[in-house]
Structure formats: C-alpha cells, structure tokens
C-alpha cells in the first residue's frame, strides 16, 4: 500500500478555503483517498497547521482542523 506524507502547506491548503491552493489540495486529497493510500504526517506539521489556521481562519476553524488531524498516523 502506498504511503503519502503531508506537510503543513498541504494541510493548510486543504483546510483554509481562501488559500490559493485550496482547490488543488482538495483534488489531491480526493486522489489519495481513492487510491486508498495511507496518509502520514508529523506532530510538528500538525502543530504548525493548527497555529497557521488559527492566525488565518480563527479559533473555530483551527479546532476543527485539529480534530480532523487527530486520527492521522504520525511518523
């Protein structure tokens, strides 16, 4: 099974709708999901993602992203 590592910029683009790469990130994540690949990230990427989203989108959006990322496998 394929493994895909997603860094902070990928997560932010996926979660922040007004990010210039949002549509592209959504398409990429759909491709990953359909290929049944495993998604991996790091604690550092999760921390950076939540912090970046907090500054760009606010508290509620950062909490939603944090909850969504809580089930991702960490390396």
Backbone as a ProteinNet text record, in pm:
[ID]
protein_1_A
[PRIMARY]
XXXXXXXXXXXXXXXXXXXXXXXXXXXXXXXXXXXXXXXXXXXXXXXXXXXXXXXXXXXXXXXXXXXXXXXXXXX
[TERTIARY]
84.2	0	88.9	49.8	124.3	108.4	216.8	215.6	244.4	169.1	186	209.4	318.7	346.6	294.1	213.7	157.8	218.6	274.4	334.2	235.1	280.7	194.9	126.5	199	138.9	24.6	35.6	-73	-196.3	-175.8	-289.4	-356.8	-277.1	-335	-414.4	-358.4	-430.1	-561.3	-561.1	-682.7	-789	-749.8	-846.5	-889.7	-806.1	-837.4	-893	-1022.2	-1090	-1039.8	-989.9	-941.3	-791.3	-729.4	-590.3	-584.3	-483.2	-475.3	-461.4	-419	-404.3	-512.7	-619	-724.8	-786.7	-829.7	-894.5	-800.5	-676.1	-576.9	-555.4	-548.9	-529.8	-647.7	-769.1	-887.4	-881.2	-843.3	-831.3	-725.5	-613	-505.4	-550.9	-617.3	-665.3	-771.8	-853.9	-951.6	-880.8	-773.4	-695	-631.3	-577.9	-516.1	-620.3	-737.2	-843.7	-887.4	-904	-949	-842.7	-716.2	-609	-588.2	-657.7	-650.1	-510.7	-435.7	-303.5	-318.4	-218	-215.2	-152.3	-214.4	-161.7	-85.9	35.1	118.9	154.8	184.3	233.2	314.5	355	429.8	358.6	395.2	340.4	372.6	491	531.4	442	409.7	321.4	181.8	133.1	0.8	1.8	105.3	116.9	123.2	208.3	219.7	88.6	20.2	-106.5	-209.9	-226.1	-325	-291.4	-163.8	-121.3	-144.4	-111.2	-130.2	-278.2	-359.5	-503.2	-562.8	-512.8	-558.4	-535.3	-418.8	-388.3	-462.1	-496.3	-563.5	-715.6	-764.3	-906.7	-978.9	-905.4	-968.2	-971.4	-1016.5	-1015	-1101.2	-1223.9	-1316.1	-1260	-1208.1	-1153.7	-1029.5	-945.8	-826.4	-863.9	-968.7	-1015.3	-1067.8	-1145	-1197.1	-1083.3	-980.8	-865.8	-793.1	-773.5	-706.7	-781.2	-912.3	-992.4	-981.6	-982.1	-971.6	-834.1	-731.2	-595.6	-560.5	-644.4	-611.3	-602.9	-665.8	-662.1	-555.3	-476	-372.5	-252.1	-193.9	-76	44.6	117.3	239.4	361	462.2	589.9	682.4
-118.1	0	124.8	221.1	346	429.2	499.9	590.1	731.2	828.8	967.8	1052.2	1128.8	1221.6	1358.8	1419.2	1551.6	1649.4	1759.3	1860	1972.9	2071.8	2182	2253.1	2283.5	2359.2	2282.8	2152.2	2070.8	2073.1	2060.3	2064.5	2200.8	2306.6	2441.7	2466.4	2430.7	2449.7	2371	2254.9	2172.9	2234.3	2280.9	2329	2474.1	2557.9	2700.8	2727.4	2753.9	2766.8	2883.3	2988.8	3102.6	3093.5	2980.3	2956.8	2941.4	2997	2994.3	2852.6	2758.5	2620.2	2526.9	2582.5	2500.8	2400.9	2447.8	2358	2245.7	2280.1	2180	2078.5	2127.2	2037.5	1942.5	1992.8	1907.6	1797.2	1831.7	1731	1626.5	1671.6	1579	1484.2	1539	1453.2	1355.8	1396.6	1303.3	1189.9	1223.8	1121	1024.1	1079.1	994.8	901.2	955.8	874.5	763	795.4	694.1	587.7	623.1	525.6	438.2	473.4	400	404	508.4	526.3	569.4	537.9	580.6	719.1	807.1	942.4	948.4	1004.6	1023.6	1171.1	1212.9	1348.2	1341.4	1456.6	1458.8	1547.3	1530.1	1616.8	1763	1787.4	1924.5	1984.5	1904.3	1953.3	1981.3	1896.8	1919.8	2047.8	2067.2	2188.6	2313	2309.3	2423.4	2449.6	2343.4	2358.3	2427.7	2380.6	2439.6	2585.2	2614.9	2752.3	2842.8	2795.4	2874.4	2899.2	2797.2	2813.8	2907.4	2901.3	2992.4	3137.5	3164.4	3302.3	3345.9	3250.3	3284.9	3272.1	3172.9	3143.5	3156	3166.1	3181	3053.1	3069.1	2960.5	2841.6	2867.9	2758.7	2671.5	2734.9	2660.4	2580.8	2636.6	2564.2	2444.1	2457.1	2344	2232.3	2268.6	2167.7	2094.3	2168.3	2106	2014.3	2059.4	1976.8	1847.3	1856.4	1735.7	1640.5	1695.8	1612.8	1545.4	1616.1	1562.3	1467	1459.7	1376.4	1227.4	1185.8	1044.4	1008.4	1105.8	1081.3	1012.3	920.1	848.7	940.5	938.5	1019.6	933.7	992.7	924	960.1
0	0	0	-77.5	-88.5	37.7	74.1	188.6	138.5	190	148.8	273.2	273.2	382.7	343	429.4	403.1	502.3	449.5	536.1	563.9	637.1	680.5	565.5	460.2	349.7	284.5	277.6	222	309.2	440.6	532.8	532.3	536.7	538.6	411.2	297.6	170.5	170.2	229.2	233.8	324.8	441.4	540.4	522.9	461.8	450.1	310.1	304.2	174.7	90.3	153.1	73.9	43.8	75.3	37.2	-114.8	-177	-324.4	-380	-298.6	-343.7	-290.7	-236.6	-175.1	-273.5	-388.2	-484.8	-528.2	-550.9	-590.8	-477.6	-353.8	-239.3	-223.7	-242.1	-231.6	-337.5	-458.2	-565.6	-532.2	-479.1	-443.9	-333.2	-230.9	-122.6	-170.7	-265	-323	-396.2	-468.9	-537.3	-437.3	-328.8	-226.1	-166.5	-136.4	-77.2	-172	-299.1	-395	-420.5	-401.6	-420.8	-296.6	-187.7	-61.5	0.4	-31.2	28	173.6	253.1	392.8	400.4	476.2	493.9	625.7	619	736.2	747.4	868.6	893.6	1022.2	1073	1198.6	1299.6	1426.1	1530	1500.3	1447.4	1414.4	1306.4	1205.2	1098.6	1152	1240.4	1298.9	1380	1460.4	1541.5	1453.4	1350.8	1258.9	1185.9	1146.9	1074.6	1161.7	1283.6	1373.8	1402.6	1425	1452.5	1331.6	1213.6	1091.3	1066.5	1082.2	1061	1166.1	1288.4	1393	1352.1	1292.9	1253.2	1126.7	1040.6	915.1	920.7	993.3	988.1	1120.2	1228.7	1358	1439.4	1562	1659.6	1617.4	1578.2	1544.2	1432.1	1328.5	1215.4	1255.8	1343.8	1387.8	1474.2	1555.4	1636.3	1545.9	1444.9	1351.4	1280.4	1239	1173	1270.2	1392.8	1493.4	1520	1528.2	1548.3	1429.7	1310.5	1189.8	1182	1225.5	1217.7	1331.4	1432.1	1547.8	1514	1405.1	1367.6	1266.5	1224.1	1123.8	1188.5	1117.2	1167.3	1167	1276.8	1288.5	1269.1	1209.6	1191.2	1303
[MASK]
+++++++++++++++++++++++++++++++++++++++++++++++++++++++++++++++++++++++++++

